[in-house]
Amino acid sequence: MKRRNGTRARKSAAFYDLDGTLASLNLLHSTAFILANLGEWSARAGYLLSLAASLPRLYLAEKQDRRLLNVAMLAIFKGVSRDRLLALGEEYCERVLMRHLYPPAVELLDANRAAGMHPVLVTGSPDFVAEPLARRLRVTTVAANRLVFRRDRATGRLHEPIMAGSEKAAWCAQYAQANGLNLRDCWGYADSIHDLDFLAALGHPVAVNPDRKLAQTAMSRRWPIVRFDGPAAAGSATSRGTKLDELDEVARLRERRPSGRAAALK
């Protein structure tokens, strides 16, 4: 691919977190939806009670380590068949998740793709939720958490690597090496301080809807901050209008492509 001035653009990718970044929902929403729609009521009741009993532990896991949260949350699916999880993942994506995408986030993904950046979804959500979304967004590369199955039933355990924290960063580095990419030329988008390692591994990190700690870190490191406010499902004027000014600023930063500053600020 060539730039307008005739020079050859360097190959790059844009890595996106999902929960809180592309969509206003999180892992708890998808877990609750799937558990509430599992077959017969007796089974649903047992799984929902398991989720309710796990909430204090999940709260502590969220505060301490996103990896622990992913492990604890997805362990609740122990015993559910692979086919059922795949079907409910599709249903959740179609009925719920697509309506809660931030329209400017989708526009940003499309703009990055048009600029020559290969889109990559890197998320702690399970693959049976992330992959249906990726197909709808025309994203062909997905790194998501994957349950271990035995005799077509979830064991409650996860395959390594678990997509959280430093393991997301390590996966991006391995992907870049395998595909001839320089991470300094790549962009990353995430919303949580738990994604700090992920963002810092990339040459062009962007804090999207950041929590307080990530916002402070982004400001101190001079990373761009983008906020998508308002109901994502409605595509409100707020989310599609004023916030596009911030997307324009990110686009300007992308065009400038600073060579070393972003890395030096890490």
N, C-alpha and C positions, 0 to 999 in steps of 0.2 A: 504494500500500500504506500502511496506517495502523498506527501503534504502538498499544499497549493504552491509552495515555492519550488517544488520539484525534487526536494530532498526526500530520502526514504525514511518514513516514520518507524520508530522502534516498536517491536511487538510488545504488547502489554495486556494486562487483564484488570478487571475490577471485581473485587471480592465483597460480597454483601452478606451481612447478618440478616436474619429474617424478623424475629420477634422484636417489636419496638422500633425496627429500622425500616423495613418495607411495609410492615403491617402493624396495626395498633393492638394486636392480640399477642398472647404468649403461650408457653407450653401448658400452663394450667387450663387455659380455655380449650385447647384441642384435647387434652386428656379427659376433662369433664364431659365434653361432647361425645367422645367415643365411648366412655363408660356408660353414659346415659342412654346410648343407643345399641347396647349389646343385647341382641336376641331377646330371650324370655326375661320376664321381670325378676324372677328369682336370681338369675345371674347378674342382672344389672344392679340389684339391691346389694348384693354381696360386694361387687367391685366399688360401688359408690361409698359404701360403709368403709371399705378399705382406704379409699381416698380421704374420706373425712378423718379417719383415725390417723392418717399420715400427715395431716396438715401442720401440726406443730413441728414435726421433724423436717418437713419440707421448708417451713419458714426459716428454721435454723440453717438448713443447707443453703438456702438462697443468700443468707447473710454472710456465710462463711466461704462457700466455694461453689461456683456454678457447676463444676463437675459432679459434686455430691448431689446437687439438685437433680441433674439429669439422670443419674443412676437411680436415685430414690423414686423419682416420678415415673420413669419407664418400667421400673420393677413391678408397678401396679398391674401391668398388662400380663403378668404371668398366667399362663393357661389359656389365653385367647388364641384362636387359630390365626394363621398367617392370612388366609383368604378373607376372614372377617375384618382384620385390621386394614388390609388393602382396600376393601370396599368402603369401610367407614372413613379412611383417609381421603378417598376420592369424594365422598359425600360431604365431609367437613370442608374440603377445599372449595367445592362448588357452591355449597349453601352458605358458608360462613366466611371463610378466609378471603375469598376473592372480593367480597363486599367490604372487607376491612383493610384492603391495601390502601396506602396513601397514594393518591393519584400523582402527586409530584415525584414520589419515589419511583414510580413506574416510568414516568417521563425521563427522569434522570438515568435510569437503567438503559432506556432506549437511546438517549443522547450519547451515553458512553459507548454503547455498541456501535452507533453510527460513526463515532470518532475512532473506531478501530480497536476498542478494548473488549476482549472476550469476557462475558459475564460468568461469574462463578458464585454459586450460593453456598455459603459456609455457615451451618446452623446447628444448634443443639436440638432442634426439633427432630422427631423421628423421620426416617426416610419415607414412610408411608403417608406422611403429610407433606414433606418438602418436595418430593418428586412430582406429585400431581400439580403442585403450584408451578414448579419449574417448567413443566410441559406447557402450561398455559402462558407463561412468560417467555417462552422460547429460549430458556436457559438449559444448555445441554450438559453442564458440569455441576454436580451437586455433591457436597460433602455433608452428610447428616448422620445422626446417631442411628445405629442398626441393632435391632434386637437379635439375640441368638435364639434360634428355633430348634426344637427337637421333636421329631415326628409331627411336624407342621404346627406345633404349639409353642408359644413364646415361653422361654425359660425364666424371664425376668432379668436376665443378664444382658449386657451390651458388648458388642464387638469392640475391640480396640482399633483405632484410637477413638476416645470419647471426645466429641466435638465441644470443647470448652476450654477457655483460658489459653495456656501455653500450647496445648495440643492443637488448637485451631491454627496458631501461628506456625507450628511445626508442619502441619499438613500443607499450609500455603507454601512454605519453603520447599517442601518435597515436590509439590505440584509445579512450582516455578522451575525447579531444576530439571524435572522430567520433560518440560515443554519448552525449554530454552528461553525462559523469561528472566529478567532482572527485576527483583522485587522493588528496587528503587524506582522503576518505571510504572509500578502498579498502584492502584487506588484501593482503599478499603473503607467500608462504611459500617458503623456499629453504634449502639446506643448505651452500652453499659460499661462501667469500670471493670467488670469481669472480662471485657474484651480488650483491655489495654494492651496485653501482649500481642494480640491479633493485629490491632491497629498499628502498634509501634514497629511491627515487622515489615510494614509496607512503606514505600517512599512517599505516598500521598494519602495520609489518613484523614478521614472526615468523621466528626462526631455528629450523629444524627439523633435528634431528640435525646440528648445525653442526660443521664442522671446527674445528680449534683457533683459527685466526685469526678466523673468523666468530664463534665463541663469545666471544672476547675483545672483539671489536667490539660485539657485541650487549649484553654486560654493561656496557661503557662508555657505550653509548647508551640503556641501560635498555629494550632491546627484549625481549619475551617469548622464552623459549627452551623448545622442546618436544623431547623425545627419545622416539623409538619404538624400544625395544630388543627383542631377541629375534628369533626367526625369523618374518618377516612371513607366510610361507606357512602357518604353523601356527596363526596367530591365538592365540598363547599367552596364558596368564593374565597374564603380565607386560605384554605389549603391550596387552591389552584392559582390564586392571584398573588397576594403579597408575598407568599413564600417562594414564588418563582423568582423574585429578586435575589433571594439567597442562592437559588440554583444557578442563576446567571453568574453570581460571584464564583461559585465552584467551577463553572464552565470556564471563566476567565483564568482561574488558577490552573485549570487543566491545559489551556492553550499555552500558558507561560511555561509549564513543565520545568520548574526549577531543578537544577541538576543535583545539588548537594545539600541545600538548606534544610529540607525536611528531614533528612537523615541526621544532620548535625544537631537538630533540635531534640532528638530522642534522648 
